[in-house]
């Protein structure tokens, strides 16, 4: 009985404990919902696409580097841009693969050699301190980059909707363009109507006072014009009366003296 217990203890110490000690770090995949995890602690994050040849060459090396993450005291992650277009816009990814070092929310783009040893020395020797951080206006958590991210997601939504029109419903290209055009016009008209109604609700007289003032000014001008024209007409009538009287006086026979 005791020998069997000793055997299990020996097996546990020889197999389980070494496996726990030799456990390796894991590569963490990030997406639109979990990308903010990299704002805490120290990270190395790769942006890649499955169709990119350079990304395919780097992927096994990046996984080997991730196995050292626990020893280095960091976290290693990756982002597939084809599945997360919003992150592609948020980080302004212009080339693949792109690697960022993140330390407590401060982003720096890695531009060194792409091999495991270079990645490890970059962290151990803190070479990231010699790299200028991403400017605040371009920081992924800024408002403007969040706006860019939203536009990227919208563009992918439009593209997927068009593909659905073409493939699932058999609508031709020109038909999809007409549909999107009508949708854009409808949205613009609705926004314009909403703005007008809102302004009218906030200050109802704002839209009518200038028109009323202009109408009053036009009426005054018309009245002055009518009055002036009346005076001229009156003068013409008086002149005509004087001329007729003079003609009659000349035609009358002169009485003998």
C-alpha positions in Angstrom: 0.0 0.0 0.0 2.7 2.4 1.0 4.9 1.4 -1.9 2.1 2.2 -4.3 1.7 5.7 -2.8 5.5 6.3 -3.1 5.3 5.2 -6.7 2.6 7.8 -7.5 4.5 10.5 -5.7 7.6 9.6 -7.6 5.6 9.6 -10.9 4.1 13.0 -10.0 7.5 14.5 -9.2 9.1 13.1 -12.4 6.4 14.0 -14.9 3.9 16.6 -13.7 6.3 19.0 -11.9 8.9 19.3 -14.7 6.0 19.8 -17.2 4.8 22.8 -15.1 8.3 24.2 -14.8 9.0 23.8 -18.5 5.6 25.2 -19.6 6.0 27.6 -22.6 4.3 30.9 -23.3 1.4 31.0 -25.7 0.6 33.2 -28.7 -2.5 35.3 -28.0 -4.7 36.2 -30.9 -6.4 39.6 -30.6 -9.4 40.9 -32.4 -11.8 43.9 -32.4 -13.1 43.1 -29.0 -9.9 42.2 -27.2 -7.3 44.5 -28.8 -7.5 46.8 -25.7 -5.8 44.1 -23.7 -2.5 45.2 -25.1 -2.9 48.6 -23.4 -1.9 46.9 -20.1 1.6 45.6 -19.5 4.2 44.9 -22.2 3.4 43.4 -25.5 4.8 42.5 -28.9 2.0 42.3 -31.5 2.2 41.2 -35.1 -0.3 42.3 -37.8 -0.5 39.8 -40.6 -2.6 38.3 -43.4 -2.8 34.7 -44.5 -2.2 35.5 -48.1 1.0 37.5 -47.4 4.2 35.5 -48.3 6.3 37.5 -45.8 3.8 36.8 -43.1 3.9 33.1 -43.9 7.7 33.1 -43.5 7.5 35.0 -40.2 4.7 33.0 -38.6 6.8 30.0 -37.3 9.4 32.3 -36.0 6.8 34.4 -34.2 5.4 31.3 -32.6 8.8 30.3 -31.3 9.3 33.8 -29.9 5.9 33.6 -28.2 7.2 30.5 -26.3 9.7 32.8 -24.6 7.1 35.3 -23.5 6.8 34.0 -19.9 10.6 34.1 -19.5 10.8 37.6 -20.9 7.9 38.8 -18.8 5.8 40.0 -21.8 2.9 38.9 -23.9 3.1 38.1 -27.5 0.0 38.5 -29.8 -1.0 38.6 -33.4 -3.9 40.2 -35.3 -5.3 38.9 -38.6 -6.2 42.1 -40.5 -8.5 40.3 -43.0 -10.8 39.4 -40.1 -10.3 42.7 -38.2 -10.4 45.6 -40.8 -11.2 48.0 -38.0 -7.8 47.3 -36.3 -6.1 47.7 -39.7 -7.4 51.2 -39.8 -6.9 52.0 -36.1 -3.2 51.1 -36.4 -2.8 52.5 -39.9 -1.3 49.3 -41.2 0.3 50.1 -44.6 2.6 47.0 -45.0 2.5 43.4 -43.8 3.8 42.1 -41.5 3.8 45.0 -39.1 5.1 44.6 -35.6 4.3 46.9 -32.6 5.9 47.0 -29.2 3.5 48.2 -26.6 4.4 49.3 -23.0 1.6 50.5 -20.8 -0.4 51.9 -23.7 2.6 53.5 -25.5 3.1 52.2 -29.0 6.3 51.9 -30.9 6.8 50.2 -34.3 9.4 47.5 -34.5 11.7 47.8 -37.5 14.5 45.4 -36.7 15.5 42.0 -38.0 12.7 39.5 -38.0 14.1 36.4 -36.2 13.7 35.0 -32.8 17.0 36.1 -31.4 16.5 39.7 -32.5 13.1 39.8 -30.9 14.5 38.4 -27.6 17.4 40.9 -27.5 15.0 43.7 -28.4 13.1 43.0 -25.1 16.0 41.9 -22.9 18.2 44.9 -23.8 15.2 47.3 -23.9 16.1 48.5 -27.4 12.6 49.8 -27.7 13.6 52.8 -25.6 15.6 54.1 -28.5 12.5 54.2 -30.7 10.2 57.2 -30.8 6.7 56.4 -29.7 3.7 56.8 -32.0 2.4 60.4 -31.8 -0.6 61.1 -29.6 -2.8 62.1 -32.6 -2.0 58.8 -34.3 -2.3 56.7 -31.2 -4.7 53.7 -31.7 -6.8 54.7 -28.7 -7.3 58.3 -29.8 -10.6 59.6 -31.0 -9.5 60.3 -34.6 -8.1 56.8 -35.0 -11.3 55.3 -33.6 -13.1 57.3 -36.3 -10.8 55.8 -38.9 -11.5 52.4 -37.5 -15.2 52.9 -37.8 -14.8 54.0 -41.5 -12.8 50.8 -42.2 -15.5 48.6 -40.7 -18.1 50.5 -42.7 -16.2 50.0 -45.9 -15.9 46.2 -45.3 -19.6 46.1 -44.5 -20.4 47.8 -47.8 -18.1 45.4 -49.6 -19.6 42.3 -48.0 -23.1 43.6 -48.7 -22.3 44.1 -52.4 -20.8 40.6 -52.6 -24.0 39.3 -51.1 -26.0 41.2 -53.8 -23.9 39.8 -56.5 -23.5 36.2 -55.4 -26.6 35.4 -53.3 -29.2 37.5 -55.2 -27.7 37.6 -58.6 -28.0 41.4 -58.9 -25.6 42.9 -61.5 -22.9 45.4 -60.7 -24.9 48.4 -62.0 -27.9 47.3 -60.0 -25.9 47.2 -56.8 -24.5 50.7 -57.6 -28.1 52.0 -58.0 -29.1 50.5 -54.7 -26.2 52.0 -52.9 -26.8 55.4 -54.6 -30.5 55.4 -53.5 -29.5 54.5 -50.0 -26.9 57.3 -49.8 -29.4 59.9 -51.2 -32.1 58.7 -48.7 -29.7 58.9 -45.8 -28.6 62.4 -46.8 -32.2 63.6 -47.2 -33.2 62.2 -43.8 -30.2 63.8 -42.1 -31.0 67.2 -43.8 -34.7 66.9 -42.7 -33.6 66.0 -39.2 -31.3 69.1 -39.0 -34.0 71.4 -40.2 -36.6 70.1 -37.8 -34.1 70.3 -34.9 -33.2 73.9 -35.7 -36.9 74.8 -36.0 -37.7 73.1 -32.7 -34.8 74.9 -30.9 -35.6 78.4 -32.2 -38.7 78.6 -34.4 -38.3 82.3 -35.3 -34.8 81.9 -36.6 -36.0 80.7 -40.0 -38.8 83.3 -40.4 -37.5 86.6 -39.1 -35.0 87.4 -41.9 -37.8 86.6 -44.5 -40.2 88.8 -42.7 -37.8 91.7 -42.5 -37.1 91.3 -46.2 -40.8 91.3 -47.0 -41.3 94.5 -45.0 -38.4 96.2 -46.8 -39.8 95.2 -50.2 -43.2 96.6 -49.3 -41.7 99.9 -48.2 -39.7 100.1 -51.5 -42.9 99.4 -53.5 -44.9 102.1 -51.5 -42.2 104.7 -52.1 -42.0 103.8 -55.8 -45.8 104.1 -56.1 -45.8 107.5 -54.4 -43.0 108.8 -56.6 -44.7 107.5 -59.7 -47.9 109.2 -58.5 -46.2 112.5 -58.2 -44.8 112.3 -61.7 -48.1 111.4 -63.1 -49.7 114.3 -61.3 -47.2 116.7 -62.7 -47.8 115.4 -66.2 -51.5 115.8 -65.9 -51.1 119.4 -64.7 -48.8 120.2 -67.6 -51.2 118.7 -70.0 -54.1 120.8 -68.6 -52.0 124.0 -68.9 -51.2 123.2 -72.5 -54.9 122.6 -73.4 -55.9 125.9 -71.9 -53.3 127.8 -73.8 -54.4 126.2 -77.1 -58.1 127.1 -76.5 -57.1 130.6 -75.6 -55.3 131.0 -78.9 -58.2 129.7 -80.9 -60.7 132.0 -79.4 -61.4 135.1 -81.6 -60.0 138.3 -80.3 -62.6 140.8 -79.3 -62.4 144.2 -80.9 -61.1 146.9 -78.7 
